[in-house]
Amino acid sequence: MLKRALAIITLLIIGYWLAQGLAGVPFGEDRMLVGQYYLDHVKEQTGAVNAVTAVVVNYRGFDTLGEVTVLFIASTGVGALLWRRKKERTAKTEGSIVLTTGTRLLVPFVMLFGAYIFIHGHLTPGGGFPGGATIATAFLLLYMAFIVYEIPHKAFEKVEGAVGMTYVIVGLIGLAIGGYFLYDWIWQDWQWGAENIGRLFSGGFIPVIYTIIGLKVGTELSGIIDNMVKEEVSE
Amino acid sequence: MNALAAVGEALVLIGTFFYFLSALGLIRMPDVYNRMQTATKSATLGSLGVIVGVGIWALGTDFGSAAWLTKTIVIAVFLLLTNPISAHALIRAAYKSGIPLWEGSVMDKYREHMEAKAKAAEAPEVETPEETPKEGGEE
């Protein structure tokens, strides 16, 4: 009781303090210092119409590389924490016939939609991370509906590593051509797709990077699911 | 304001009305299974009304295009396919974890079926292929 009361009082104090700090920030006013620059130049500098993905991939590509690294470390960490000599799925009941049939029907569409999200990252909201998460959802569905389903490990781990490396290689090609890491050579030097901004084949290397990130995130989250679902079996 | 916009507005209104009924059912119904019944059916229908209604409504306005309707129909079909499946899985899980029926229920055929199955499994000397006539005899 005393503990709870103390916790509530402390939280109230912290909340009041944060509210005091936020009270000095004017909301609803024009506070764009860098933002206006992004909005004004995003089309001719990156070829993308989605300013968010242009900022995330082009202007601040290092952040995205860091996020991909964080996800990779999380996946590796889960794998290392839950490592056992022999792990199997020990689920006892298969999903009902409605669930299994529904999963069979839905999985291709969920995957298609995930691919749609990450391919259209430069045009519509979304990008690599939501698309990858959607694809991982499809594998989660398979894991939930079938008691014996397992992801094809060999292919998945290879794809994961290969696409992660491709991201760095794309950045390094930029370094070789343009002079700095993650330089958008497809857009800046080749002017590829310059005449159809707003259509699918535009946006410099944003679709390329996002396809890579989508595949990576999808395989990684599926790997985490796989690690967490399986249990140790005694011989 | 033309006919398409009016149709869309009417559909959205009907959809929100069904949403309201669904929320009302969640409060009013006695047990989990009845609540799932109201929540699933009327919420699915309400969503279909609202979503497709928005698509048709957008067709009737000057900024609208067929892309709106296409997208909303895709979303509606997806909801139509997935909502019953999720409700089915939820109810089945609730039943399997032993949540009781409403005390006013008069019949639980599924439990009878499961008990008959368990009995058949306990007595294997009665030769298992005779399963179907036994079930028919019970009903």
Interface residues (C-beta under 8 A of the other chain):
Chain A: T93 G95 S96 V98 L99 G102 L105 L106 F109
Chain B: F78 L81 T82 I85 H88 A89 R92 K96
